[in-house]
Amino acid sequence: MGRLANKVAIITGAGGGQGKAEALLFAKEGAKVVVTDVQEEKVKLVVEEIIQNGGEAIGFFHDVSSEDKWIQVVKDTVEKFGKVDILVNNAGITIQKSLHETSVAEWNKVMDINLTGAFLGMKHVIPVMMENHGGSIINISSIAGLTGGSGASPYTASKGALRLLTKATAIDYAKHSIRCNSVHPGYIETPMTKDMFTNEQMMTWFKSNTPLPYLGKPEDIANGVLYLASDESKFVTGIELPIEGGYSAV
Ligand SMILES: NC(=O)c1ccc[n+]([C@@H]2O[C@H](COP(=O)([O-])OP(=O)(O)OC[C@H]3O[C@@H](n4cnc5c(N)ncnc54)[C@H](O)[C@@H]3O)[C@@H](O)[C@H]2O)c1
């Protein structure tokens, strides 16, 4: 309890999956949480659950690829809670297709949400963090951003670019005590992956390529994100934290 006491955190894509697990854990650890997602009903449910558990939260419909929405979310957060200490750029999508079958529209959509969305979040939150003399940004990349992934070229490209955008941000804003790190989940049981895990061939491949051969839970990621969000990691910036059962060690 209290590892994020007095902190204000914006978490995108927090209506379900990993973002929801992070929102619930952050609130339990004392943060005031801003829950955002394009799934408005789910946002409401997460906010209600946090409040029922005695925490503090507000929620917004928020498409991370829209700069106007980012400006509004940051403004509303500062109006309500006075500052932003933590930004978790978690929202993401994937399209499973061969590169030569991927349309430009599909490519752009994945890039707009996974990469431009995180860029816009940082662009509009960093000035608020600078005024507050510090902050912690966590960008949710993927193992696909470390080692490459099969059958999802725009996803892999977006997550690889997010990894280096994170390091560039860490270097440039350390002088303002703003830290920026990326987290690289392996295969985690969430709505995003539910179809993959009913595929027997995929599961066999996964198990033979992962030293800890089971699927991660959203909470496994949330625990790592909590560490990076908290002051316990105050000397940590520009790192890439794989949480993936040893997948990238092989
Ligand atoms: N599940 C995995 O195995 C896995 C592995 C590696 C990385 N990741 C990454 O983890 C993050 C969380 O994914 P998840 O597994 O919880 O999946 P998820 O599908 O449950 O969560 C993604 C959330 O992002 C939201 N979203 C989609 N488009 C949006 C937009 N334009 N603006 C705002 N929100 C939007 C969705 O509504 C959803 O709630 C993603 O960035 C994903 O790429 C997931």
The ligand as a MOL file (V3000), in Angstrom:
LIG
                    3D

  0  0  0     0  0            999 V3000
M  V30 BEGIN CTAB
M  V30 COUNTS 44 48 0 0 0
M  V30 BEGIN ATOM
M  V30 1 N -1.5420 -9.3290 -24.7350 0
M  V30 2 C -0.3100 -9.5410 -25.1480 0
M  V30 3 O 0.1090 -10.7130 -25.2900 0
M  V30 4 C 0.6140 -8.3910 -25.4420 0
M  V30 5 C 1.9470 -8.6770 -25.7110 0
M  V30 6 C 2.8310 -7.6400 -25.9500 0
M  V30 7 C 2.4110 -6.3260 -25.8950 0
M  V30 8 N 1.1030 -6.0650 -25.6430 0 CHG=1
M  V30 9 C 0.7190 -4.6440 -25.5780 0
M  V30 10 O 0.1200 -4.3690 -24.3460 0
M  V30 11 C -0.7840 -3.2640 -24.4730 0
M  V30 12 C -2.1190 -3.6300 -23.8380 0
M  V30 13 O -2.7230 -4.6530 -24.5890 0
M  V30 14 P -3.6460 -5.7900 -23.9500 0
M  V30 15 O -2.9500 -7.0560 -24.0990 0
M  V30 16 O -4.1220 -5.3670 -22.6110 0 CHG=-1
M  V30 17 O -4.8320 -5.7980 -25.0230 0
M  V30 18 P -6.3180 -5.2080 -24.9580 0
M  V30 19 O -6.8310 -5.3200 -26.3420 0
M  V30 20 O -7.0610 -5.8400 -23.8540 0
M  V30 21 O -6.0860 -3.6780 -24.5430 0
M  V30 22 C -5.8370 -2.6510 -25.4360 0
M  V30 23 C -6.7640 -1.5080 -25.0980 0
M  V30 24 O -6.4570 -0.4200 -25.9650 0
M  V30 25 C -7.7060 0.1760 -26.3310 0
M  V30 26 N -7.5650 0.9190 -27.5790 0
M  V30 27 C -7.5680 0.4360 -28.8450 0
M  V30 28 N -7.4820 1.4620 -29.7080 0
M  V30 29 C -7.4270 2.5970 -28.9700 0
M  V30 30 C -7.3070 3.9820 -29.2830 0
M  V30 31 N -7.2820 4.4040 -30.5580 0
M  V30 32 N -7.2470 4.8570 -28.2620 0
M  V30 33 C -7.3150 4.4420 -26.9860 0
M  V30 34 N -7.4350 3.1670 -26.6260 0
M  V30 35 C -7.4750 2.2550 -27.6060 0
M  V30 36 C -8.6710 -0.9910 -26.4420 0
M  V30 37 O -10.0090 -0.5410 -26.3730 0
M  V30 38 C -8.2440 -1.8660 -25.2940 0
M  V30 39 O -8.9730 -1.6190 -24.1120 0
M  V30 40 C -0.8770 -2.9730 -25.9610 0
M  V30 41 O -0.0530 -1.8660 -26.2810 0
M  V30 42 C -0.3250 -4.2330 -26.5930 0
M  V30 43 O 0.2330 -4.0050 -27.8620 0
M  V30 44 C 0.1950 -7.0590 -25.4170 0
M  V30 END ATOM
M  V30 BEGIN BOND
M  V30 1 1 1 2
M  V30 2 2 2 3
M  V30 3 1 2 4
M  V30 4 1 4 5
M  V30 5 2 4 44
M  V30 6 2 5 6
M  V30 7 1 6 7
M  V30 8 2 7 8
M  V30 9 1 8 9
M  V30 10 1 8 44
M  V30 11 1 9 10
M  V30 12 1 9 42
M  V30 13 1 10 11
M  V30 14 1 11 12
M  V30 15 1 11 40
M  V30 16 1 12 13
M  V30 17 1 13 14
M  V30 18 2 14 15
M  V30 19 1 14 16
M  V30 20 1 14 17
M  V30 21 1 17 18
M  V30 22 2 18 19
M  V30 23 1 18 20
M  V30 24 1 18 21
M  V30 25 1 21 22
M  V30 26 1 22 23
M  V30 27 1 23 24
M  V30 28 1 23 38
M  V30 29 1 24 25
M  V30 30 1 25 26
M  V30 31 1 25 36
M  V30 32 1 26 27
M  V30 33 1 26 35
M  V30 34 2 27 28
M  V30 35 1 28 29
M  V30 36 1 29 30
M  V30 37 2 29 35
M  V30 38 1 30 31
M  V30 39 2 30 32
M  V30 40 1 32 33
M  V30 41 2 33 34
M  V30 42 1 34 35
M  V30 43 1 36 37
M  V30 44 1 36 38
M  V30 45 1 38 39
M  V30 46 1 40 41
M  V30 47 1 40 42
M  V30 48 1 42 43
M  V30 END BOND
M  V30 END CTAB
M  END
